[in-house]
């Protein structure tokens, strides 16, 4: 797949910095380097040692110095793209970067599309699609565990599982073909039992991988936590306490928070997106009413809702309505203002909601450690971190696995109905194709292009 097309792009973030790296990949990379680069003695250099850092200058067509640089040439196929690659390390300002990129384009390169370097690595067989997608996930990781999951996937942990599963299905299809071509009743009966057993094993493996999807999504995207409650129960104080900064305005005046306040925090390695919402109550204030409606909307797709109740007051009708409204959602109830004399009855709350309850005080910090432990355990179910290196963190992979598992179910139903084995093969092949979408072996060119267009430029 190595082409004559040579691409160039800035591989480091745009803007001012100590250095910037301009990357070229393709057959013309070395020729472009020879035309633009002179060594420290300002002499043209024809021979570039592979993977050796060369010091010199980039000159324009009039032989004027554009920038002082370090240049490295990497010879195919032992490169990221499996093509000849040149990297020019120049000063990190927009002027030298733009000038050098323009010069590379004038010498025959073209500007790379988003993700095109990784796309070439995929097309040239250096990585499969799951590994390629993990590159972007690693770049965008916002927690240590998210980065660890991405590195595992880049290393092929998921790809090896999928490959083994597809190999088993391919072997199964071959066994069925032999039976169809040479039908003997006693042999077919034995093979049917074997085929059914292997289909069940394949389905079980799909379900095992799907079981990691929810945890994988939370690790990759973060836990969406929405703080709700009536006005003046301490929602903004809780947000500030979890963020460990005064992010929200805190007053004794009910209804201070009119809009949603959102921020990210790392809790014991778990990325958490926290949203503080307007106090939920009946109000005639039009602006506050919009804020209350936003609060209701946000709870619909929240991973966890922190419901604050004022422990220094008895449960009111509005509190009961909120508990009823949240009945089918994951809720952690915080009985706040525990530093004051307690009036609220915990037994009454337990009779209304099947949720965990923690007593808290934002004034003295009571219960905050328990809240953080609850959030951590929600992601890791009491473990000390991600245990399974082959984890589904990508929604595209999850959807492909669901389709693969459903096709295996259809194959098992066909077996139960004693359908001809060549009919069973159709569902097995569909499952094999669906799983191949994860590693890119079954994808259309248009879908591959769409996936890589979501990458950043220069990667």
ABEGO torsion letter per residue (X at the ends): XBBABBBBBBABBBEBBABBBBBBBEAAAAAAAAAABBBAAGBBBABBBBGBBBBEBBBBAAGBBABBBBBBBBBOABBAAGBBBBBBBBBBBAAAAAAAAAAAAAAGBBBBBBGAAAAAAAAAGABBAAAAAAAAAAAABABAAAAAAAAAAAAGAAAAAAAAAAAAAAAAAAAAAAAAABBBAAAAAAAAAAAAAAAAAAAAAAAAAAAAAAAAAAAAAEBBBBBBEBBGAGAAAAAAAAAGBBABBBBABBGABABBBBBBBBBGGBBBBBBBBBBBBBBABAAAAAAAAAAAAAAAABABBBBBBBAABBBBAAAAAAAAAAAABBBBBBBBGAABBBABBAAAAAAABBBBBBBBBAAAGBGAAAAAAAAAAAAAGGBAEBABABBBABAAAAAAAAAAAAAAAAAAAAAAAGBBAAAAAAAAAAAAAAAAAAAGAABBAAAAAAAAAABBBGX
